[in-house]
Amino acid sequence: MEDIQKEMRKGVKESLMSEEAIKRTQKYIEKYISSWRSKDKRGLFDKWVKCDEYWEGDEVNKPEDDIDPGRNTNLVNSNIEGQVDNLVEQEVECEVSETPGTPKGMIDKAKLLVDLIEESNNMEMKLDRIERRRTKYGSCPIMVIFNPDSKIYKPHGMVEIKALHPAYTFFDPNIVEFEELQEGQFCGYATMKSIYWAKETFDDIADAIEPGYDPIET
């Protein structure tokens, strides 16, 4: 039965996608798997889970023996939240610097655009998330893209800024220095989406998606 389902899924995929598109998709999946395995080999997923447990105060302060009362004060949470409050308590203010040869009046226009980007991305809330993840996990990747289909400012599009969870952000495992990330072959972010979202985004080609597909488990 499982083999029949695989053949049916393959047939659907081939009817909706070109051979080139299928190969490109497989290449993306292979890159994701290689990055996931690199993280798993270094035990990063377990470390991030442990970070959450300490922050939440779960399963980390149990008594070690009969005479150990255990600690009830969650020092990790209070320490992190105190740092986050201090780091994001100030209002976000954007600046635009002038360079030699800048056309007259361009600075004012650029400042208006930057302020618009800051406002549309709700940067005070984003900074709160960025600093919490940075202090909890040691890093917080930030994705900055231009979305031409942004629902905020149609039909012109908008710059979108997102704070990513490091456990779900995947870089080329051959790159070991963060300054060299731009030299990597790929960078991706794994996220869960509904079939309805896929239909809205990809139209008929969404039928080629296998619901619940997990490259690692498969």
C-alpha positions, 0 to 999 in steps of 0.5 A, spaced: 500 500 500 505 504 501 509 503 495 502 504 491 501 511 495 508 513 493 507 512 486 501 515 486 504 521 489 510 521 484 505 521 478 501 527 481 508 531 482 510 529 475 504 532 472 504 538 475 511 540 475 517 540 470 523 535 471 527 541 472 523 544 478 523 537 481 530 536 481 531 543 484 526 541 489 530 535 491 536 539 491 533 544 496 531 538 500 538 535 500 541 541 503 536 542 508 538 535 510 545 536 510 544 542 515 540 539 519 544 533 520 550 538 522 546 541 527 544 534 530 551 532 530 553 537 534 547 536 539 545 543 538 537 541 538 538 538 545 541 544 547 536 549 545 531 544 548 535 545 555 535 552 554 527 553 554 527 548 560 531 552 564 528 559 562 521 556 563 523 552 570 521 545 568 525 539 570 531 543 572 531 544 579 529 537 582 533 535 588 539 531 587 538 527 593 533 526 599 537 532 603 537 536 597 531 541 597 531 543 590 532 550 588 525 554 587 528 560 584 528 561 577 534 565 576 535 564 568 528 567 567 529 573 571 536 574 569 534 574 561 527 578 562 531 583 566 536 584 560 531 584 555 527 589 559 533 594 559 535 592 552 528 594 549 525 599 553 527 605 549 523 607 543 526 605 536 529 611 532 532 610 525 537 614 522 539 616 515 546 618 513 548 622 507 554 620 503 558 624 498 554 625 492 547 624 495 542 628 491 539 634 494 532 632 497 534 624 497 535 624 505 529 626 507 525 621 502 530 616 505 528 617 512 520 617 510 521 610 507 526 608 513 520 610 518 515 607 514 519 600 514 520 601 521 513 602 523 510 597 518 514 592 521 512 594 529 520 594 530 519 595 538 515 588 538 520 585 534 526 587 538 523 584 544 523 577 540 530 578 537 533 580 544 529 574 548 532 569 543 539 572 543 539 572 550 536 565 551 539 561 545 546 565 544 543 568 537 537 570 533 538 570 526 534 576 523 531 575 516 530 582 511 527 581 505 523 585 500 516 582 499 513 585 492 506 581 494 506 584 501 499 585 504 501 592 508 502 596 502 499 593 495 501 594 490 508 597 491 511 591 496 514 592 503 521 590 506 519 585 511 524 584 518 523 577 521 526 574 528 528 567 526 528 561 531 535 558 531 533 551 531 529 552 525 534 556 521 539 552 516 545 555 513 550 551 509 554 547 514 561 548 510 561 555 513 563 555 520 564 563 521 558 567 521 562 573 517 562 568 511 555 566 511 554 570 505 558 565 501 554 559 503 550 556 498 544 556 501 540 559 507 533 557 509 528 557 514 523 551 516 516 553 518 509 550 518 504 552 513 497 549 512 494 546 505 490 552 505 496 557 505 499 553 500 493 553 495 493 561 496 500 561 494 502 556 489 495 555 486 494 548 483 501 546 484 500 546 491 497 539 490 504 536 489 505 537 496 505 531 501 501 533 507 506 532 513 512 530 509 518 530 514 525 530 510 528 527 516 524 522 518 522 520 511 
